[in-house]
Every structure is written in structure tokens, then in C-alpha cells.
Amino acid sequence: MSGSDTRKKILRSGAELIHIKGYASTSLGDILAASGAPKGSFYHHYPSKEAFGLEAVDFHLGFLVSWLEEALSEDKGAGPLVRLRRFFQEYSEFLKRRGYSDGCPIGNLAGESGALPEPFRERLSAAFSLMREPVEACLVQARRSGELPPGTDPGETADFMLNAWEGSLLRMKVERSDEPLRSFERMVFDRLLRK
């Protein structure tokens, strides 16, 4: 296996563990066992667990932003609010397949941010801003096409939606139920964004 392949395997395996267990509860030994990489390989690619953790944030962020951009793309052949609702429905289905147990990897790490080194808080803040951008762009399209209630601010609404979604994911994990996700969908799409 090449060095590049080893690095990718360590990152993929370790990032998944952090998603499931959290950063603080994931040890270097856990990452090595999951990836099958020797300790020397880890330190060849990452100077510290913190450096690895920051790259894991970027790994998850890349996946989430790509998914958002793809799902909300104008060439999907549906109106902006339909695309937006469909994204959250697809995300709910993804979470159902995972047993409603692990939520959003960025949100999970944000929940730990009080105990994490300061660079994590900065990286996570930037991550939320990057996740917001495709949602805001979709809401701008909805405003342009007359789908939004008058006076709806796309940026503020995108922030609210992501904040409410992350809160719904916390409740989902506690209750091991999709009811918080369905409540989010009803409140946002059948009330907040209903014209």
C-alpha cells in the first residue's frame, strides 16, 4: 500500500471513529486498530492527534458540502424549496440507516468544542459557515422565484435552519427516533417557509 493510500485509510477510518465516538473518546490506538496502520505510519502523516482531528473535520466537511451542493444544484429539475426539503429528507434516511445514533460529524465535534483545543473551535466555526453557503444560495433562488414569504432573509433563514437541524439531531440521538427530524421538517417547510 502506498503512503498516500495509508494516509487515506487512516483518515477515513479515524474520521469515522470520531464521528461515532467523539474526538476525546477516540484514542490513537483506536485509530490504528481501525485503519490497520502501524503507529509509525500515523506519525509519518500526522504530527499529532490534534492535527489529525483537524483534518478529520475537513474530511467530514468536504463530504457534507459536496452532498449539499449536489442535492441543491439548480440542474436537479425541481424548485429550490423542493430541493432543500428533499436534502433534509435524504439526510433523515441516511440517519435512519445508521440507527439514529451518530448525527452530524461537525455538530458532534461542536458539542465537544468546550474541551477541545482552540483550533477546533475556529475550524468548526468556519465549517458551519461553509455548510450554510449552499443553503443560503438555494434560499436566494427561492426568493428570486417568489417561493419565500415576503421579508424572508435567506442568510438568516439558512443559519436558523442549520441551527435547528443540529438541535434536532441532538434530540434524535437521545431519543433514537426520527420524530425530532420530522418536527424540524414540518416547522421549517410547512410553517416558516410556507408562503
C-alpha distance (Angstrom), angle and dihedral (degrees) to the residues before:
residue distance angle dihedral
M1 . . .
S2 3.80 . .
G3 3.79 122.9 .
S4 3.80 89.4 -109.1
D5 3.81 91.4 52.6
T6 3.81 90.9 47.8
R7 3.80 91.2 50.8
K8 3.82 91.4 49.5
K9 3.80 91.8 48.3
I10 3.81 92.4 49.5
L11 3.80 90.8 47.7
R12 3.80 96.0 46.0
S13 3.81 94.5 45.2
G14 3.79 95.2 42.2
A15 3.80 94.7 44.6
E16 3.81 89.7 52.7
L17 3.80 90.7 50.9
I18 3.79 91.3 50.0
H19 3.80 88.9 50.0
I20 3.81 91.1 53.5
K21 3.81 102.6 34.1
G22 3.79 104.5 21.2
Y23 3.79 129.5 -115.4
A24 3.80 97.6 -83.8
S25 3.81 93.2 47.9
T26 3.80 94.3 48.6
S27 3.78 112.1 86.2
L28 3.76 128.2 -161.8
G29 3.81 86.6 -112.1
D30 3.82 89.8 56.6
I31 3.80 91.2 51.7
L32 3.80 92.4 48.1
A33 3.81 92.8 47.5
A34 3.81 92.6 48.7
S35 3.80 93.8 47.1
G36 3.80 97.2 37.9
A37 3.80 88.7 -133.3
P38 3.80 123.9 138.2
K39 3.80 119.2 -115.3
G40 3.80 91.6 -109.0
S41 3.80 90.6 58.5
F42 3.78 91.0 54.5
Y43 3.79 92.6 52.8
H44 3.79 91.0 43.2
H45 3.82 88.6 62.1
Y46 3.82 102.3 28.7
P47 3.81 126.5 36.2
S48 3.82 92.0 -153.6
K49 3.78 144.9 -3.5
E50 3.81 87.7 -102.1
A51 3.81 91.7 56.7
F52 3.80 88.5 48.8
G53 3.82 91.5 48.8
L54 3.79 92.1 52.3
E55 3.78 90.1 51.5
A56 3.81 89.0 48.8
V57 3.83 88.1 56.9
D58 3.81 88.9 53.8
F59 3.82 90.9 46.1
H60 3.81 92.7 55.1
L61 3.79 92.6 39.8
G62 3.81 91.1 53.8
F63 3.79 90.4 53.9
L64 3.81 94.4 46.3
V65 3.80 96.1 46.1
S66 3.82 91.9 46.4
W67 3.79 90.1 50.3
L68 3.81 91.7 48.4
E69 3.80 93.6 47.2
E70 3.79 92.5 47.7
A71 3.81 94.4 45.6
L72 3.81 94.0 45.8
S73 3.80 96.7 42.6
E74 3.81 114.6 132.2
D75 3.80 90.9 -129.7
K76 3.82 91.2 69.1
G77 3.81 89.4 94.2
A78 3.81 97.2 -123.8
G79 3.78 135.0 95.7
P80 3.82 119.4 -88.0
L81 3.80 96.5 -104.5
V82 3.81 91.6 46.7
R83 3.81 89.7 52.6
L84 3.78 91.6 46.9
R85 3.80 94.0 49.1
R86 3.80 90.7 45.4
F87 3.82 90.1 54.2
F88 3.80 92.1 55.7
Q89 3.80 90.5 45.3
E90 3.82 90.6 52.0
Y91 3.80 90.0 47.9
S92 3.82 89.1 51.2
E93 3.81 90.3 52.2
F94 3.81 90.3 49.6
L95 3.81 89.8 52.2
K96 3.80 91.2 47.6
R97 3.81 90.1 56.0
R98 3.81 87.6 53.1
G99 3.79 92.7 51.7
Y100 3.82 96.1 -107.7
S101 3.78 87.8 -81.9
D102 3.77 111.3 116.7
G103 3.82 112.0 33.8
C104 3.79 123.9 -173.7
P105 3.81 115.0 -14.2
I106 3.82 91.9 -143.6
G107 3.80 92.1 47.9
N108 3.80 91.6 46.8
L109 3.79 91.3 54.1
A110 3.80 90.5 45.4
G111 3.80 86.9 57.4
E112 3.79 88.2 58.5
S113 3.80 95.2 42.8
G114 3.80 95.3 105.5
A115 3.80 89.2 65.5
L116 3.80 97.6 37.5
P117 3.81 127.9 90.6
E118 3.83 114.2 -87.7
P119 3.83 94.8 -105.7
F120 3.83 88.1 66.5
R121 3.80 92.6 57.3
E122 3.80 90.5 50.3
R123 3.80 92.9 46.8
L124 3.81 92.5 46.7
S125 3.81 92.1 49.1
A126 3.80 89.1 53.1
A127 3.82 89.7 46.2
F128 3.80 92.5 56.1
S129 3.81 89.6 50.0
L130 3.80 90.8 52.5
M131 3.81 91.6 48.2
R132 3.80 89.4 50.8
E133 3.82 95.1 55.3
P134 3.84 99.3 73.2
V135 3.81 90.8 43.8
E136 3.80 91.5 51.0
A137 3.82 91.2 46.5
C138 3.80 90.0 52.9
L139 3.80 90.8 49.2
V140 3.83 90.1 49.9
Q141 3.81 87.4 55.2
A142 3.81 89.5 49.4
R143 3.80 90.9 51.4
R144 3.82 90.8 48.8
S145 3.80 91.1 51.6
G146 3.80 92.3 47.3
E147 3.81 96.0 -112.4
L148 3.82 97.2 123.6
P149 3.79 126.4 80.0
P150 3.82 112.0 -102.8
G151 3.79 114.4 -84.3
T152 3.80 95.0 21.9
D153 3.80 109.8 147.8
P154 3.84 108.7 -146.5
G155 3.82 95.1 -152.5
E156 3.77 96.1 48.0
T157 3.81 90.7 43.3
A158 3.82 91.7 50.5
D159 3.81 89.7 51.7
F160 3.79 91.4 48.5
M161 3.81 92.4 48.2
L162 3.79 93.8 51.0
N163 3.80 91.9 45.1
A164 3.81 91.5 48.9
W165 3.81 91.4 45.8
E166 3.81 92.6 52.0
G167 3.80 90.0 49.1
S168 3.80 90.2 49.0
L169 3.80 89.3 52.1
L170 3.81 90.6 54.5
R171 3.80 90.9 53.1
M172 3.81 90.6 44.4
K173 3.81 91.1 56.2
V174 3.81 92.6 48.2
E175 3.80 94.1 46.6
R176 3.83 97.3 33.5
S177 3.77 85.9 -138.1
D178 3.79 138.3 113.8
E179 3.81 93.1 -135.1
P180 3.83 93.2 99.8
L181 3.82 88.6 51.9
R182 3.79 92.7 48.7
S183 3.81 89.6 47.7
F184 3.82 89.2 52.4
E185 3.80 90.8 51.4
R186 3.81 93.9 48.5
M187 3.81 94.7 46.2
V188 3.80 95.6 45.5
F189 3.79 102.9 37.7
D190 3.81 103.1 27.2
R191 3.81 96.3 39.9
L192 3.82 118.0 11.6
L193 3.82 96.4 41.9
R194 3.79 97.8 29.8
K195 3.77 111.4 116.1
